[in-house]
């Protein structure tokens, strides 16, 4: 019962009903119009014939008087056909014609009218009443002539046509509603499968997809794009879960270390001095945690994307130069050589601070991963591994690249390395929040650019691309 | 020095008051923007610490009003907001320095001490002298005990900033902000490496080190007792 109600209240069915209604009204109007026109046409034809007949008979009377008229009427009345005639004298007695008497509808009037008359029907051995139309015509000398036409056949024909029209409309309506129900049911069934699938998904099974029937129609295409959306959502949720796992790991570990330090210091028997030492270390740990939180917040905000206000024209060479200057002693300390090459005379509209931070992160990573503890640090500049920081214009963009000769990143890990908190296994032991590259990626996205990791054979080449548009 | 802390969180405000007193400063607390503004107008304070989000009157509005009235008391704005543009907004409103929560107390102390002793632009000295170390801001010459020390431009600015705040703790963040004009935290402690380079130039061949590391806080240059 509810299924029927659902079917009857479905959109396709209601649309079918509305369509049917409009169709029936239109069909009725057209049939009605045709009937009216046909009736009019036939009536006119009858009236014309009658008029011609009347004119003819009047001429006969004028030419030969009452006798000639009576003779003509008698002759015409005897002919087969639909003509009806009656000539009566002043007393109402029939002189000639095939009507028995003056029809009551025509008595005492000079206007034409529809009337019924009785006709002998040989098949039934009696008389039948038939419909006719006629005009009374006074003839000088007290005579009265009635000329008419039998329209019973016409009338029947019109009636049959009318009924036929009504039946066809009724039949069409039934067929239409039936087809509407069938269409609604099939559409409804497919929509029900979509609804069922989304209910399952809402109840927690994110891997469920809407089944496709392969027809490629709009419902199929809708299902397909809904499935695409679901896949994206699932992907995001998985990523989110991964992020929270990583947060759990990367924040819980230092938090735990922090707690252990404090506990150890407190338990230390030496008192004040070791308490002090423990507290200093605790604060250092806390500062690292704060840094991680700040990076996380910054990335989240960059991904929200609302720093257009602080963008301004900057010479990318100065960004690269300043960062190189900041990190050069660090690289040297680590036994590395930081070399810079920057194209001159270029301009960018960016947030200097953020782009500097992104470049700093790339250089920081390059230094961090280039340090090889097994290699003796020599003061000999030529023998030191190089980190090359370069900036050049490539098409409509500016590419800032940091290339090192460290272990590099395997091709299959490159995409993942740009994600938040992802620290490839090898780097887990090194300090850092795992947010460096994802911050670079977020800065790039904010400026409409991108980051890619390439093979430096050997080592890694990280390229930050920033579009130069908006430079006049 | 006298510090006014305009902060609505009682615990934070009391922690600051107690810590500042232990550091030898006098501190008063205002719990909302209107009170804070009224107290700051008395003009008895050397530094104002203003939280950005305050009941009754927003922190930025307090600073703007004071500046509009001509008060020149140095202001440190504290904020839990870390938006990229927030610092710019804070400084534009008339703040002299901006610190994002959570912060280290040593960072805050170093900053307000730097603010309070900051000379007005017209009074800035052309020569800084710490013990036998002298820096000439006009000729860009640095000498120690009469001996000329050649420095890179950035090393010169680093030393200049340290000497301008001689006897005060200067944090790594303050150096990064004022010498390099960066407001982010580099992952590695790049500043330490620059300081050790500078130290090797100005302290290496001398018996008495001037550039000292203040553990858990930063650096300080002084002709110290030790």
Boltz contact constraints between the chains, C-beta under 6 A:
constraints:
  - contact:
      token1: [A, 280]
      token2: [B, 216]
      max_distance: 6.0
  - contact:
      token1: [A, 283]
      token2: [B, 216]
      max_distance: 6.0
  - contact:
      token1: [A, 290]
      token2: [B, 102]
      max_distance: 6.0
  - contact:
      token1: [A, 291]
      token2: [B, 185]
      max_distance: 6.0
  - contact:
      token1: [A, 297]
      token2: [B, 82]
      max_distance: 6.0
  - contact:
      token1: [A, 307]
      token2: [B, 84]
      max_distance: 6.0
  - contact:
      token1: [A, 307]
      token2: [B, 85]
      max_distance: 6.0
  - contact:
      token1: [A, 309]
      token2: [B, 85]
      max_distance: 6.0
  - contact:
      token1: [A, 310]
      token2: [B, 84]
      max_distance: 6.0
  - contact:
      token1: [A, 310]
      token2: [B, 85]
      max_distance: 6.0
  - contact:
      token1: [A, 310]
      token2: [B, 88]
      max_distance: 6.0
  - contact:
      token1: [A, 326]
      token2: [B, 190]
      max_distance: 6.0
  - contact:
      token1: [A, 329]
      token2: [B, 193]
      max_distance: 6.0
  - contact:
      token1: [A, 329]
      token2: [B, 194]
      max_distance: 6.0
  - contact:
      token1: [A, 329]
      token2: [B, 197]
      max_distance: 6.0
  - contact:
      token1: [A, 330]
      token2: [B, 188]
      max_distance: 6.0
  - contact:
      token1: [A, 330]
      token2: [B, 190]
      max_distance: 6.0
  - contact:
      token1: [A, 330]
      token2: [B, 193]
      max_distance: 6.0
  - contact:
      token1: [A, 333]
      token2: [B, 193]
      max_distance: 6.0
  - contact:
      token1: [A, 353]
      token2: [B, 183]
      max_distance: 6.0
  - contact:
      token1: [A, 357]
      token2: [B, 184]
      max_distance: 6.0
  - contact:
      token1: [A, 360]
      token2: [B, 186]
      max_distance: 6.0
  - contact:
      token1: [A, 364]
      token2: [B, 187]
      max_distance: 6.0
  - contact:
      token1: [A, 364]
      token2: [B, 188]
      max_distance: 6.0
  - contact:
      token1: [A, 432]
      token2: [B, 187]
      max_distance: 6.0
